[in-house]
Amino acid sequence: MIHTPRMAPHDLRLLTEYVEASNAIYEAWDKWTLHATDPDGWPLDAREYGARAHRRDAETLAAYKTFAPAAPRLLAVAAQQLSPLHPKDVPPSTAWQFEALRTAFIALTCLGQEWQRTRANLPPDAGPGTAAYDDALDAYQSECWSYLDDWRGYGHVLSRLDEATARAAPAPPMPAARSHRGPTNGPTRT
């Protein structure tokens, strides 16, 4: 019998916290943009719009960074869970949403490494609060946004996959029934 692993509850909790935090950030952004854009979606104040977008990106990335260590573990378990499940056990969108999460994780990891290289190559006097640093940071956070949004929108597929795995798991074997009859071999009493 093949044992399909389950996701660690702590990792799933970190994912849920990220999805909830990023949903709150996104909802606040969406609410703000309703009043900050014209009917065609163009910003009424481009500078304020840009500043708010940078803040949205920074807050979402900060929320993701608390969850990021759990992401590769969840993806690894999900890959093992997805294969043996019968198509009737999961929605048809599960496979492509899983791939979107895997792609987003790889992209965010690469962007994080690129940001580290960029920081290392900034002039020594280019620290937080300087135009060179802040512009580079804003560019990094902006590049991350769509991948962070994929985790916000599709992250739930991992917990649903784990739940489907639990439902599909065979029941543990029942212990052998004990016989209440006495010994069948051996002396009999008369």
Backbone hydrogen bonds, N-H to C=O, Kabsch-Sander energy under -0.5 kcal/mol:
donor,donor_aa,acceptor,acceptor_aa,energy
4,T,2,I,-0.6
12,L,8,A,-2.2
13,R,9,P,-2.3
14,L,10,H,-2.2
15,L,11,D,-2.1
16,T,12,L,-2.5
17,E,13,R,-2.5
18,Y,14,L,-2.2
19,V,15,L,-2.8
20,E,16,T,-2.6
21,A,17,E,-2.5
22,S,18,Y,-3.2
23,N,19,V,-2.2
24,A,20,E,-2.1
25,I,21,A,-2.2
26,Y,22,S,-2.7
27,E,23,N,-2.9
28,A,24,A,-2.2
29,W,25,I,-2.3
30,D,26,Y,-3.0
31,K,27,E,-2.5
32,W,28,A,-2.4
33,T,29,W,-2.8
34,L,30,D,-1.3
35,H,31,K,-0.7
35,H,32,W,-1.2
36,A,32,W,-0.9
37,T,33,T,-0.8
38,D,42,W,-2.9
41,G,38,D,-2.6
44,L,36,A,-3.0
45,D,36,A,-0.6
49,Y,45,D,-2.7
50,G,46,A,-2.5
51,A,47,R,-2.4
52,R,48,E,-2.6
53,A,49,Y,-2.5
54,H,50,G,-2.4
55,R,51,A,-2.1
56,R,52,R,-2.7
57,D,53,A,-2.6
58,A,54,H,-2.5
59,E,55,R,-2.7
60,T,56,R,-2.4
61,L,57,D,-2.4
62,A,58,A,-2.3
63,A,59,E,-2.0
64,Y,60,T,-2.2
65,K,61,L,-2.3
66,T,62,A,-0.9
66,T,63,A,-0.5
67,F,63,A,-0.8
67,F,64,Y,-1.0
68,A,64,Y,-2.7
70,A,67,F,-2.2
71,A,67,F,-0.9
71,A,68,A,-0.7
74,L,70,A,-2.6
75,L,71,A,-2.6
76,A,72,P,-2.1
77,V,73,R,-2.2
78,A,74,L,-2.7
79,A,75,L,-2.2
80,Q,76,A,-1.4
81,Q,77,V,-2.2
82,L,78,A,-2.6
83,S,79,A,-1.0
85,L,81,Q,-0.8
89,D,86,H,-2.5
90,V,87,P,-0.9
94,T,91,P,-1.9
97,Q,93,S,-2.3
98,F,94,T,-2.5
99,E,95,A,-2.1
100,A,96,W,-2.2
101,L,97,Q,-2.1
102,R,98,F,-2.5
103,T,99,E,-2.8
104,A,100,A,-2.4
105,F,101,L,-2.7
106,I,102,R,-2.3
107,A,103,T,-2.6
108,L,104,A,-2.8
109,T,105,F,-2.3
110,C,106,I,-2.5
111,L,107,A,-2.8
112,G,108,L,-2.2
113,Q,109,T,-2.0
114,E,110,C,-2.6
115,W,111,L,-2.4
116,Q,112,G,-1.9
117,R,113,Q,-2.0
118,T,114,E,-2.6
119,R,115,W,-2.8
120,A,116,Q,-2.1
121,N,117,R,-1.4
122,L,118,T,-0.6
122,L,119,R,-1.1
126,A,123,P,-2.3
127,G,125,D,-1.3
130,T,127,G,-2.3
134,D,130,T,-2.9
135,D,131,A,-2.6
136,A,132,A,-1.7
137,L,133,Y,-2.8
138,D,134,D,-2.7
139,A,135,D,-2.3
140,Y,136,A,-2.3
141,Q,137,L,-2.8
142,S,138,D,-2.5
143,E,139,A,-2.3
144,C,140,Y,-1.5
145,W,141,Q,-1.0
145,W,142,S,-0.6
147,Y,144,C,-0.6
148,L,144,C,-2.5
149,D,145,W,-2.5
150,D,146,S,-1.5
151,W,147,Y,-1.7
152,R,148,L,-2.0
153,G,149,D,-2.8
154,Y,150,D,-2.9
155,G,151,W,-1.6
157,V,154,Y,-2.2
158,L,155,G,-1.7
159,S,155,G,-0.7
160,R,156,H,-2.1
161,L,157,V,-2.2
162,D,158,L,-2.1
163,E,159,S,-2.3
164,A,160,R,-2.4
165,T,161,L,-2.1
166,A,162,D,-2.0
167,R,163,E,-2.2
168,A,164,A,-2.2
169,A,165,T,-1.1
